[in-house]
Amino acid sequence: MSRSKAGSPNDPRGKERFHEERATKTVASAQPDLETGIKAIRDTVKTLKPRPGVYRMLDTRGDVLYVGKARSLKARVANYTQVKNLSIRLQRMISQTRAMEIVVTNSEAEALLLEAQLIKRYRPPFNVLLRDDKSFPFILLRADHAFPRIQKHRGARRAKGNYYGPFASAGSVNKTLNALQKLFLLRSCTDSFFNNRDRPCLLYQIKRCSAPCVGRIDEAGYESLVQEAKDFLSGKSGAVQSNIEKQMAKAAENLDFETAAILRDRLRAATFIQGSQAINASGVGDADVFALAAKGGQIGVQAFFIRGGQNWGHKAFFPKNTADLAEEEVLSDVLLQFYEEVPPPKTILTDRELAEQELIAEALAEKAGHAVVISIPQRGDRRKLMQQAQRNATEALERRLAESGTKAQRLRELAEFLELEEVPQRIEIYDNSHIQGDKALGAMVVASPEGFEKGQYRKFNFRTAQTNDDFAMMREVMGRRFRKLAETDRSDESAPNGKGHEAIWPDLLLIDGGKGQVSSVMGVLEDLGIADEVPVVGIAKGPHHGREGREVFHFPDGREKTLPVNSQLLFYLQTLRDEVHRYAIGAHRAKRSRAITASPLDEIPGIGPSRKRALLLHFGTAGKVRAASLQDLQRAPGISAGVAQQIYDFYHAGG
């Protein structure tokens, strides 16, 4: 019986040693690059002083490789020149480093906050990264109107009012918001809708609004509801419920059964909100709970969001680039990036001591404007809450690993079915969208082993192709996608590899279409000399276009393949095709909507919204503006002689 050679990738016991040896050889072969990187760092060290600050390592293209902070910039950056003490990952980073940028700060806490901000902005490949960078939803109770509006809010907190959250998802905030409307009967409509009502809308009829727009409640009564809502959302839910119960009993005693029924429904809404809390967070106040689980080389972090003793949801994070890092260091990085978008609460509970915990607490307190305590719960309700977070972290990570295993298997099947040399790490899917050539555009979506990479999606507005010619449109899209990339040598590992799509080679092109589309794509790739660099496959519906599961896969050499209708691989490929359909159609609809509201006056340089409005009010239509004489244009309000001349010349150039 033959045995795998020790230290080879086929020997499980020697696998780790094999990869270490291969990494060491890689670093050794890249020694000239390593020396160049060390020199760039040494040149920077000469200019540094022992002051706190943030440093950025840049590659040959100027892209950020890594962002770090230091109490003493001179000492910290100098450490990178001691290569023997660094991990293989850091040696790879240094071998790509060609320059550094330095920002000096007033304190180490300020440097820590700036570091998190820059990591979120640049997403460097050697920093721990939170994959899900979507902003979290909040409930906003506005304070800029006599009858404040309650609404869902994402993004920058510019509006005046009280913000409650974060909530883990749009679904959780929507459910809570609906229940709050039933509980407090606060309006959710826009100010323009509110100002133009002469009778109550449907929300009043279904008892989700008190109709302040038409005077069904006065300002004092509405203010009382607003104050109750603030109390409830701030953790005084028991007092609010008790007050509603007293009002209901009094109404029933006075035989005012209609009012009693309304109060009963409000009480049920309060019960629903509290009953929907998946965990018991009473007595915790405002706190975020973080627990970390590690398995199979991956890390998962579970977060619970507690505000006013109420659970506003929970979310699992799976940070990237965590290899060779201590778990407490990963958790520290996760917290700092999370609180870059979310205001820190007064209490943060973790399941372990953080790296630089006191400094993180100081930095978050500086950001929040109040004291922030980071602690590990040891007993009581907080300890039970942490144990629940730890269970959730472990289960979420196990689900993630199971899903990753399934995805990996699916990609192996994909590579085998499409006859690829390796399992694809980046799949680009292309489609065009138009209606009889009108408002046409091309679309590219990107998929990786981790799912769809929405930050890499791209739209193409056509410049030269006839927009009723699908083949010409596909040729233009491919030319613009690969023209710059074709100038680089894919086999040259030292070639710059930026984060933009222009600098990244795909492992597979999946084209929505048949032989014609595939032939168009291959023609462009052959002209660019990269036809052998990128595998291309077309996916088209079979003879019966309306029937799913009859897709035919077209290869550049003319061969065709199909999959069984119940194949999991077919479902995966359909998902890829459907995603590019969704993206292309959505972008096409947005383009059509913009065109509907566009005006011929938009094309005139220097004509903004106010001047366009003045011209339309004066002349009536854009056609009459075009036909107006120079003297007529000068008489229009808000139009100077110079602007009038500019408009006249735009329409009458060349005679």
C-alpha positions as CSV (number, residue, x, y, z in Angstrom):
1,M,0.0,0.0,0.0
2,S,1.5,3.3,-1.0
3,R,1.8,6.1,1.5
4,S,1.6,9.9,1.0
5,K,5.0,11.5,1.4
6,A,5.3,13.3,4.8
7,G,5.1,17.0,4.3
8,S,3.1,16.7,1.1
9,P,-0.4,18.2,0.8
10,N,-1.9,14.7,0.6
11,D,-0.7,13.7,4.1
12,P,-3.1,15.1,6.7
13,R,-0.4,15.0,9.4
14,G,2.0,16.8,7.2
15,K,-0.4,19.3,5.6
16,E,0.4,22.1,8.1
17,R,4.1,21.5,7.7
18,F,3.7,21.5,3.9
19,H,2.0,24.8,3.9
20,E,4.6,26.3,6.3
21,E,7.4,25.1,4.0
22,R,5.7,26.5,0.9
23,A,5.1,29.8,2.6
24,T,8.7,30.0,3.6
25,K,9.8,29.2,0.1
26,T,7.5,31.9,-1.2
27,V,9.0,34.5,1.1
28,A,12.5,33.4,0.2
29,S,11.7,33.7,-3.5
30,A,10.3,37.2,-2.9
31,Q,13.4,38.3,-1.0
32,P,14.2,41.2,-3.4
33,D,10.6,42.5,-2.9
34,L,11.0,42.0,0.9
35,E,14.2,44.1,0.9
36,T,12.5,46.8,-1.1
37,G,9.6,46.9,1.4
38,I,12.0,47.1,4.4
39,K,13.9,49.9,2.7
40,A,10.7,51.9,2.3
41,I,9.8,51.4,5.9
42,R,13.3,52.4,7.1
43,D,13.2,55.5,5.0
44,T,9.9,56.4,6.8
45,V,11.2,55.6,10.3
46,K,14.0,58.2,9.8
47,T,11.3,60.9,9.7
48,L,9.2,59.7,12.6
49,K,9.1,60.9,16.2
50,P,7.9,59.0,19.3
51,R,4.4,60.4,19.1
52,P,1.0,58.7,18.8
53,G,-0.6,58.3,15.4
54,V,-1.8,56.2,12.5
55,Y,0.3,54.7,9.7
56,R,-0.8,53.3,6.3
57,M,1.3,50.9,4.2
58,L,0.9,51.4,0.5
59,D,1.7,49.2,-2.5
60,T,3.1,50.2,-5.9
61,R,-0.4,51.5,-7.0
62,G,-0.9,53.6,-3.9
63,D,-3.6,51.2,-2.6
64,V,-3.7,50.8,1.2
65,L,-2.4,47.4,2.4
66,Y,-2.7,47.9,6.1
67,V,-3.7,50.6,8.6
68,G,-2.2,50.5,12.1
69,K,-2.1,52.8,15.2
70,A,0.8,53.3,17.6
71,R,1.5,55.0,20.9
72,S,5.0,55.7,19.5
73,L,5.0,55.8,15.7
74,K,8.8,55.6,15.6
75,A,9.0,52.4,17.7
76,R,6.0,50.7,16.2
77,V,6.9,51.2,12.6
78,A,10.6,50.3,13.3
79,N,9.4,46.8,14.5
80,Y,8.4,46.0,10.9
81,T,12.1,46.0,9.9
82,Q,12.8,43.1,12.2
83,V,11.5,40.5,9.7
84,K,12.6,37.4,11.5
85,N,10.2,38.3,14.4
86,L,7.2,38.7,12.0
87,S,4.6,36.2,10.8
88,I,4.5,35.0,7.2
89,R,1.4,37.2,6.7
90,L,3.2,40.3,7.8
91,Q,6.3,39.4,5.7
92,R,4.0,39.2,2.7
93,M,2.6,42.6,3.5
94,I,6.1,44.1,3.8
95,S,7.1,42.6,0.5
96,Q,4.3,44.5,-1.2
97,T,4.9,47.8,0.7
98,R,6.5,50.6,-1.3
99,A,5.5,53.7,0.7
100,M,3.9,54.8,4.0
101,E,1.6,57.6,5.0
102,I,1.6,58.9,8.6
103,V,-1.0,60.9,10.5
104,V,0.1,62.2,14.0
105,T,-2.7,62.4,16.6
106,N,-2.9,64.0,20.0
107,S,-3.4,60.8,21.9
108,E,-3.4,57.0,21.4
109,A,-7.2,56.9,21.9
110,E,-7.6,59.4,19.1
111,A,-5.3,57.2,17.0
112,L,-7.4,54.2,17.7
113,L,-10.6,55.9,16.5
114,L,-8.9,57.2,13.4
115,E,-7.5,53.7,12.7
116,A,-11.1,52.2,12.7
117,Q,-12.3,55.0,10.5
118,L,-9.6,54.4,7.9
119,I,-10.0,50.6,8.0
120,K,-13.7,51.1,7.2
121,R,-12.9,53.5,4.4
122,Y,-10.1,51.6,2.7
123,R,-10.8,48.0,3.6
124,P,-7.1,47.0,3.5
125,P,-6.4,43.3,2.7
126,F,-4.2,42.8,5.8
127,N,-6.6,44.2,8.4
128,V,-9.4,42.4,10.2
129,L,-12.5,43.4,8.3
130,L,-16.2,43.2,9.1
131,R,-17.7,41.8,5.9
132,D,-21.2,43.2,6.5
133,D,-20.7,47.0,6.4
134,K,-24.3,48.0,5.9
135,S,-25.5,50.6,8.3
136,F,-27.8,49.5,11.1
137,P,-31.4,50.7,11.2
138,F,-32.7,52.9,14.0
139,I,-36.1,54.2,15.1
140,L,-36.2,57.9,14.9
141,L,-38.7,60.0,16.9
142,R,-38.3,63.4,15.2
143,A,-38.3,66.7,17.1
144,D,-38.7,69.2,14.3
145,H,-42.5,69.4,14.2
146,A,-45.3,70.2,16.5
147,F,-46.6,66.6,15.9
148,P,-43.4,64.5,15.8
149,R,-43.1,61.7,13.3
150,I,-41.9,58.2,14.1
151,Q,-39.9,56.4,11.4
152,K,-37.2,54.0,10.5
153,H,-33.8,55.6,9.9
154,R,-30.5,54.5,8.4
155,G,-27.3,56.4,7.8
156,A,-26.0,59.7,9.1
157,R,-28.0,61.1,12.1
158,R,-28.6,64.6,10.8
159,A,-32.3,65.0,11.6
160,K,-33.2,66.5,15.0
161,G,-34.8,64.0,17.3
162,N,-34.4,60.9,19.5
163,Y,-32.7,57.8,18.0
164,Y,-33.4,54.3,19.4
165,G,-31.4,51.3,18.3
166,P,-29.5,49.8,16.7
167,F,-31.8,47.1,15.5
168,A,-30.2,43.9,14.0
169,S,-32.2,44.0,10.7
170,A,-34.8,46.0,8.8
171,G,-37.3,43.2,9.6
172,S,-36.9,43.6,13.3
173,V,-37.2,47.4,13.2
174,N,-40.3,47.2,11.0
175,K,-42.1,44.8,13.3
176,T,-41.2,47.0,16.3
177,L,-42.2,50.1,14.5
178,N,-45.6,48.7,13.5
179,A,-46.3,47.7,17.1
180,L,-45.2,51.1,18.4
181,Q,-47.7,52.8,16.0
182,K,-50.4,50.7,17.4
183,L,-49.2,51.4,21.0
184,F,-48.8,55.1,20.8
185,L,-50.8,56.1,17.6
186,L,-48.0,58.4,16.4
187,R,-47.9,59.5,12.8
188,S,-45.5,58.0,10.3
189,C,-46.3,60.1,7.3
190,T,-44.1,62.8,5.7
191,D,-44.6,66.5,6.4
192,S,-45.9,67.2,2.9
193,F,-48.5,64.4,3.2
194,F,-49.4,65.6,6.7
195,N,-49.9,69.3,5.6
196,N,-52.2,68.4,2.7
197,R,-54.8,66.2,4.5
198,D,-58.4,67.2,4.8
199,R,-59.6,63.9,6.2
200,P,-58.0,61.0,8.1
201,C,-56.0,58.4,6.1
202,L,-56.3,54.6,6.4
203,L,-53.9,54.4,9.3
204,Y,-56.4,56.2,11.5
205,Q,-59.1,53.8,10.4
206,I,-57.1,50.8,11.4
207,K,-56.1,52.4,14.7
208,R,-52.4,53.0,14.0
209,C,-52.5,56.8,14.1
210,S,-54.3,59.4,16.1
211,A,-54.8,61.7,13.0
212,P,-53.3,64.9,14.3
213,C,-53.3,66.1,10.6
214,V,-57.0,66.8,10.8
215,G,-57.3,67.7,14.5
216,R,-58.6,64.4,15.9
217,I,-56.1,65.0,18.7
218,D,-54.7,68.3,20.0
219,E,-51.1,69.2,20.5
220,A,-51.1,68.6,24.2
221,G,-52.7,65.1,23.8
222,Y,-50.2,64.2,21.1
223,E,-47.3,65.4,23.2
224,S,-48.5,63.1,26.0
225,L,-48.3,60.1,23.5
226,V,-44.9,61.2,22.4
227,Q,-43.7,61.3,26.0
228,E,-45.1,57.8,26.7
229,A,-43.2,56.6,23.6
230,K,-40.0,58.1,24.8
231,D,-40.5,56.5,28.3
232,F,-41.3,53.1,26.7
233,L,-38.2,53.2,24.4
234,S,-36.0,54.3,27.2
235,G,-36.8,51.3,29.4
236,K,-39.8,52.5,31.4
237,S,-42.1,50.1,29.7
238,G,-43.6,48.8,33.0
239,A,-44.8,52.3,34.0
240,V,-46.3,52.9,30.6
241,Q,-48.2,49.7,30.6
242,S,-49.4,50.4,34.2
243,N,-50.7,53.8,33.1
244,I,-52.5,52.3,30.1
245,E,-54.1,49.7,32.3
246,K,-55.4,52.4,34.7
247,Q,-56.8,54.4,31.8
248,M,-58.5,51.3,30.4
249,A,-60.1,50.4,33.8
250,K,-61.3,54.0,34.2
251,A,-62.8,54.0,30.7
252,A,-64.6,50.8,31.4
253,E,-65.9,52.1,34.7
254,N,-67.3,55.1,32.9
255,L,-68.9,52.8,30.4
256,D,-66.8,54.3,27.6
257,F,-66.2,51.0,26.0
258,E,-64.9,52.4,22.7
259,T,-62.0,54.1,24.5
260,A,-61.5,51.0,26.6
261,A,-61.2,48.9,23.5
262,I,-58.6,51.3,22.0
263,L,-56.6,51.2,25.2
264,R,-56.9,47.4,25.2
265,D,-55.4,47.2,21.7
266,R,-52.6,49.5,22.8
267,L,-51.8,47.3,25.7
268,R,-51.7,44.2,23.4
269,A,-49.2,46.0,21.2
270,A,-47.0,46.7,24.3
271,T,-47.3,43.0,25.2
272,F,-46.4,42.0,21.6
273,I,-43.2,44.1,21.7
274,Q,-42.0,42.6,25.0
275,G,-43.2,39.1,24.0
276,S,-41.1,39.2,20.8
277,Q,-37.9,39.6,22.8
278,A,-36.0,36.4,22.2
279,I,-33.9,36.9,25.3
280,N,-34.5,38.2,28.8
281,A,-32.7,41.5,29.1
282,S,-34.6,43.1,32.0
283,G,-32.3,45.0,34.4
284,V,-29.5,45.3,31.9
285,G,-30.3,48.8,30.8
286,D,-28.4,50.0,27.7
287,A,-25.7,47.4,26.7
288,D,-24.2,45.5,23.8
289,V,-23.2,41.9,24.4
290,F,-20.4,40.3,22.3
291,A,-19.3,36.7,22.4
292,L,-16.7,35.0,20.1
293,A,-16.5,31.5,18.8
294,A,-13.6,30.0,16.9
295,K,-13.5,26.7,14.9
296,G,-11.9,25.4,11.7
297,G,-9.8,28.5,11.3
298,Q,-12.8,30.8,11.2
299,I,-14.1,33.2,13.8
300,G,-17.7,34.2,14.5
301,V,-18.8,37.0,16.8
302,Q,-22.4,37.2,18.1
303,A,-23.8,40.5,19.2
304,F,-27.0,41.3,21.2
305,F,-28.3,44.9,21.2
306,I,-30.0,45.8,24.5
307,R,-31.6,49.2,25.0
308,G,-33.7,50.2,27.9
309,G,-33.7,46.6,29.1
310,Q,-35.3,45.5,25.8
311,N,-33.7,43.3,23.2
312,W,-33.5,45.1,19.8
313,G,-32.2,42.0,18.0
314,H,-29.0,40.1,17.6
315,K,-26.5,39.6,14.7
316,A,-23.6,37.4,13.9
317,F,-20.4,38.7,12.3
318,F,-17.8,36.7,10.5
319,P,-14.7,38.9,10.2
320,K,-12.1,38.4,7.5
321,N,-8.3,38.3,7.6
322,T,-8.1,36.8,11.1
323,A,-5.4,34.2,10.5
324,D,-2.4,34.4,12.9
325,L,-4.2,36.9,15.2
326,A,-5.2,36.3,18.8
327,E,-8.9,36.0,19.5
328,E,-9.0,38.9,21.9
329,E,-7.3,41.1,19.2
330,V,-9.9,40.1,16.6
331,L,-12.7,41.0,19.0
332,S,-11.1,44.3,19.7
333,D,-10.9,45.1,16.0
334,V,-14.6,44.0,15.5
335,L,-15.8,46.3,18.3
336,L,-13.9,49.3,17.0
337,Q,-15.2,48.9,13.4
338,F,-18.7,48.2,14.7
339,Y,-18.8,51.4,16.7
340,E,-17.5,53.4,13.8
341,E,-21.1,53.5,12.6
342,V,-23.1,52.9,15.8
343,P,-23.0,55.1,18.9
344,P,-21.5,53.1,21.8
345,P,-23.8,52.4,24.8
346,K,-22.7,52.9,28.4
347,T,-22.1,49.2,29.0
348,I,-20.3,46.7,26.7
349,L,-20.3,43.1,27.9
350,T,-17.7,40.7,26.4
351,D,-16.9,37.0,27.0
352,R,-13.1,37.7,27.3
353,E,-10.6,40.4,28.1
354,L,-9.9,42.6,25.1
355,A,-6.5,43.6,23.7
356,E,-5.9,47.1,25.0
357,Q,-9.3,47.1,26.8
358,E,-8.8,50.2,28.8
359,L,-7.6,52.2,25.7
360,I,-10.7,51.0,23.8
361,A,-13.0,52.1,26.6
362,E,-11.3,55.5,26.7
363,A,-11.6,55.9,22.9
364,L,-15.3,54.8,22.8
365,A,-16.1,57.2,25.7
366,E,-14.4,60.0,23.7
367,K,-16.6,59.1,20.7
368,A,-19.8,58.7,22.7
369,G,-19.5,61.7,25.0
370,H,-20.1,59.6,28.1
371,A,-18.3,57.0,30.1
372,V,-18.2,53.5,28.5
373,V,-17.5,50.4,30.7
374,I,-16.3,47.2,29.1
375,S,-16.6,44.2,31.4
376,I,-16.9,40.4,31.6
377,P,-20.1,39.4,33.4
378,Q,-19.5,36.9,36.2
379,R,-22.9,36.2,37.8
380,G,-26.6,36.9,37.7
381,D,-28.7,37.9,34.7
382,R,-25.8,39.4,32.8
383,R,-23.9,36.1,33.1
384,K,-26.9,34.2,31.7
385,L,-27.2,36.7,28.9
386,M,-23.5,36.1,28.0
387,Q,-23.9,32.4,28.1
388,Q,-26.8,32.7,25.6
389,A,-24.7,34.9,23.4
390,Q,-21.9,32.3,23.5
391,R,-24.3,29.5,22.5
392,N,-25.6,31.7,19.7
393,A,-22.0,32.4,18.5
394,T,-21.1,28.8,18.5
395,E,-24.3,27.7,16.6
396,A,-23.9,30.6,14.1
397,L,-20.3,29.6,13.3
398,E,-21.2,26.0,12.9
399,R,-24.0,26.9,10.5
400,R,-21.5,29.1,8.6
401,L,-19.0,26.3,8.4
402,A,-21.7,23.9,7.2
403,E,-22.8,26.4,4.5
404,S,-19.2,27.0,3.5
405,G,-18.7,23.3,3.1
406,T,-21.7,23.1,0.9
407,K,-20.6,26.1,-1.1
408,A,-17.1,24.7,-1.5
409,Q,-18.6,21.4,-2.7
410,R,-20.9,23.3,-5.2
411,L,-17.9,25.2,-6.6
412,R,-15.9,22.0,-7.0
413,E,-18.9,20.5,-8.9
414,L,-19.0,23.7,-10.9
415,A,-15.3,23.5,-11.8
416,E,-15.8,19.9,-12.9
417,F,-18.9,20.5,-15.0
418,L,-17.5,23.6,-16.8
419,E,-14.1,21.9,-17.2
420,L,-12.2,24.6,-15.2
421,E,-8.6,23.9,-14.2
422,E,-9.2,25.2,-10.7
423,V,-12.1,26.0,-8.4
424,P,-13.2,29.6,-9.3
425,Q,-12.7,32.3,-6.6
426,R,-14.2,35.1,-8.6
427,I,-17.1,34.6,-11.0
428,E,-18.3,37.5,-13.1
429,I,-21.8,37.3,-14.7
430,Y,-22.9,39.6,-17.5
431,D,-26.2,40.7,-19.0
432,N,-27.7,43.5,-21.0
433,S,-31.0,45.2,-20.3
434,H,-33.1,47.4,-22.6
435,I,-36.6,47.8,-24.2
436,Q,-36.2,47.8,-28.0
437,G,-32.8,49.4,-27.6
438,D,-34.1,52.2,-25.4
439,K,-32.1,53.1,-22.2
440,A,-29.9,50.2,-22.7
441,L,-27.1,49.3,-20.3
442,G,-24.8,46.4,-19.5
443,A,-24.4,44.8,-16.0
444,M,-21.8,42.8,-14.2
445,V,-22.2,41.1,-10.9
446,V,-19.5,39.2,-9.0
447,A,-19.7,36.0,-6.9
448,S,-17.1,34.5,-4.7
449,P,-17.0,31.5,-2.3
450,E,-18.5,33.8,0.3
451,G,-21.5,34.9,-1.8
452,F,-22.2,37.9,-4.0
453,E,-19.7,40.7,-3.8
454,K,-22.0,43.7,-4.2
455,G,-19.3,46.2,-3.8
456,Q,-17.8,44.9,-7.1
457,Y,-20.9,45.2,-9.2
458,R,-20.7,47.5,-12.2
459,K,-23.1,49.1,-14.8
460,F,-22.0,50.0,-18.3
461,N,-23.7,52.9,-20.2
462,F,-23.0,52.2,-23.9
463,R,-20.9,54.7,-25.8
464,T,-20.4,53.2,-29.3
465,A,-22.6,50.1,-29.6
466,Q,-26.0,50.2,-31.3
467,T,-28.3,49.6,-28.4
468,N,-30.6,47.3,-30.4
469,D,-27.7,44.9,-31.1
470,D,-27.1,42.6,-28.1
471,F,-23.9,41.2,-29.7
472,A,-22.4,44.7,-30.2
473,M,-23.3,45.7,-26.6
474,M,-21.6,42.6,-25.2
475,R,-18.5,43.4,-27.3
476,E,-18.4,46.9,-25.9
477,V,-18.8,45.7,-22.3
478,M,-16.0,43.1,-22.7
479,G,-13.7,45.7,-24.3
480,R,-14.1,48.2,-21.5
481,R,-13.8,45.5,-18.8
482,F,-10.6,43.9,-20.1
483,R,-8.7,46.5,-22.1
484,K,-6.6,47.7,-19.2
485,L,-6.3,44.3,-17.6
486,A,-4.9,42.8,-20.9
487,E,-1.9,45.1,-20.6
488,T,-0.8,43.3,-17.4
489,D,0.8,39.8,-17.2
490,R,-1.4,37.5,-15.2
491,S,1.5,35.2,-14.4
492,D,3.5,38.0,-12.8
493,E,2.7,37.8,-9.1
494,S,4.5,41.0,-8.4
495,A,2.3,42.9,-10.8
496,P,0.1,45.5,-9.0
497,N,-3.2,44.1,-7.9
498,G,-5.6,46.8,-6.7
499,K,-9.0,46.4,-5.3
500,G,-10.9,47.9,-8.3
501,H,-12.3,45.5,-10.9
502,E,-9.9,46.8,-13.5
503,A,-7.0,45.2,-11.6
504,I,-8.6,41.8,-10.8
505,W,-8.6,38.8,-13.1
506,P,-11.8,36.7,-12.9
507,D,-11.7,32.9,-12.8
508,L,-14.9,32.5,-14.9
509,L,-17.1,34.6,-17.1
510,L,-20.7,33.5,-17.1
511,I,-22.6,35.2,-20.0
512,D,-26.4,35.4,-20.1
513,G,-26.9,34.2,-23.6
514,G,-26.1,31.5,-26.2
515,K,-23.7,30.9,-29.0
516,G,-23.9,34.5,-30.4
517,Q,-23.1,36.2,-27.1
518,V,-20.3,33.7,-26.3
519,S,-18.8,34.3,-29.8
520,S,-18.9,38.1,-29.3
521,V,-17.1,37.8,-26.0
522,M,-14.5,35.5,-27.4
523,G,-13.9,37.8,-30.4
524,V,-13.0,40.7,-28.0
525,L,-10.8,38.5,-25.8
526,E,-8.9,37.2,-28.8
527,D,-8.3,40.7,-30.1
528,L,-6.9,41.6,-26.7
529,G,-4.7,38.4,-26.7
530,I,-6.3,37.0,-23.5
531,A,-8.7,34.4,-24.9
532,D,-6.8,31.6,-23.1
533,E,-6.6,33.5,-19.8
534,V,-10.3,33.6,-18.9
535,P,-12.8,30.7,-19.2
536,V,-16.1,31.7,-20.8
537,V,-19.4,29.9,-20.7
538,G,-22.8,31.1,-21.9
539,I,-26.1,30.2,-20.0
540,A,-29.2,30.2,-22.1
541,K,-32.7,28.9,-21.8
542,G,-33.4,25.8,-23.8
543,P,-35.9,25.2,-26.6
544,H,-38.8,26.0,-24.3
545,H,-37.9,29.4,-23.1
546,G,-40.6,29.7,-20.4
547,R,-39.5,26.5,-18.6
548,E,-36.9,26.8,-15.8
549,G,-34.5,23.9,-15.5
550,R,-33.8,23.5,-19.3
551,E,-30.9,25.8,-19.4
552,V,-28.2,25.0,-22.0
553,F,-24.5,25.9,-21.3
554,H,-22.6,27.0,-24.3
555,F,-18.8,26.6,-24.6
556,P,-16.5,28.6,-26.9
557,D,-15.7,25.6,-29.0
558,G,-19.4,25.1,-29.8
559,R,-20.2,22.3,-27.4
560,E,-23.3,22.4,-25.3
561,K,-24.1,20.8,-21.9
562,T,-27.2,20.5,-19.7
563,L,-27.8,19.5,-16.1
564,P,-30.6,17.5,-14.6
565,V,-33.6,19.6,-13.7
566,N,-33.2,18.8,-10.0
567,S,-29.5,19.4,-9.8
568,Q,-28.3,21.6,-7.0
569,L,-25.5,22.9,-9.2
570,L,-28.2,24.0,-11.8
571,F,-30.0,25.8,-9.0
572,Y,-26.8,27.6,-8.0
573,L,-26.1,28.6,-11.6
574,Q,-29.7,29.9,-12.0
575,T,-29.1,32.0,-8.8
576,L,-26.1,33.6,-10.4
577,R,-28.0,34.3,-13.7
578,D,-31.1,35.6,-11.8
579,E,-28.9,38.0,-9.7
580,V,-27.5,39.7,-12.9
581,H,-31.0,39.8,-14.3
582,R,-32.2,41.5,-11.1
583,Y,-29.3,44.0,-11.1
584,A,-29.6,44.8,-14.8
585,I,-33.3,45.3,-14.7
586,G,-33.2,47.4,-11.6
587,A,-30.5,49.7,-13.1
588,H,-32.5,49.9,-16.4
589,R,-35.7,50.9,-14.6
590,A,-33.8,53.6,-12.6
591,K,-32.4,54.9,-15.8
592,R,-35.9,55.1,-17.4
593,S,-37.3,56.8,-14.3
594,R,-34.6,59.5,-14.5
595,A,-35.3,60.0,-18.2
596,I,-39.0,60.5,-17.5
597,T,-38.3,63.4,-15.1
598,A,-35.5,64.8,-17.3
599,S,-35.9,68.1,-19.2
600,P,-34.2,69.3,-22.4
601,L,-33.1,72.2,-20.4
602,D,-30.9,69.9,-18.3
603,E,-28.5,69.7,-21.3
604,I,-27.7,73.4,-21.2
605,P,-24.4,74.1,-19.3
606,G,-24.9,76.5,-16.3
607,I,-28.7,76.0,-16.0
608,G,-29.5,74.7,-12.6
609,P,-32.8,73.8,-11.0
610,S,-33.8,77.4,-10.0
611,R,-33.1,78.9,-13.5
612,K,-34.8,75.9,-15.2
613,R,-37.8,76.5,-13.0
614,A,-37.8,80.3,-13.8
615,L,-37.6,79.5,-17.6
616,L,-40.5,77.0,-17.5
617,L,-42.7,79.3,-15.4
618,H,-42.0,82.2,-17.8
619,F,-42.3,80.4,-21.2
620,G,-44.5,77.4,-20.2
621,T,-42.6,74.6,-22.1
622,A,-39.0,73.7,-23.0
623,G,-40.0,74.0,-26.7
624,K,-40.9,77.6,-26.2
625,V,-37.6,78.3,-24.5
626,R,-35.8,76.8,-27.5
627,A,-37.9,79.0,-29.9
628,A,-37.5,82.3,-27.9
629,S,-35.5,85.2,-29.2
630,L,-32.5,86.5,-27.3
631,Q,-34.5,89.6,-26.2
632,D,-37.3,87.3,-24.9
633,L,-34.8,85.2,-22.9
634,Q,-33.3,88.4,-21.4
635,R,-36.8,89.4,-20.1
636,A,-37.2,86.1,-18.2
637,P,-37.0,86.7,-14.4
638,G,-33.7,85.6,-12.9
639,I,-32.0,85.3,-16.3
640,S,-29.1,87.7,-16.8
641,A,-27.9,88.9,-20.2
642,G,-25.0,86.5,-20.1
643,V,-27.1,83.5,-19.3
644,A,-29.6,84.4,-21.9
645,Q,-26.8,84.6,-24.5
646,Q,-25.6,81.2,-23.3
647,I,-29.0,79.6,-23.8
648,Y,-29.6,81.2,-27.1
649,D,-26.1,80.1,-28.4
650,F,-26.8,76.5,-27.2
651,Y,-29.9,76.2,-29.4
652,H,-28.6,78.3,-32.3
653,A,-25.0,77.2,-32.6
654,G,-23.8,77.0,-36.2
655,G,-26.5,79.4,-37.6
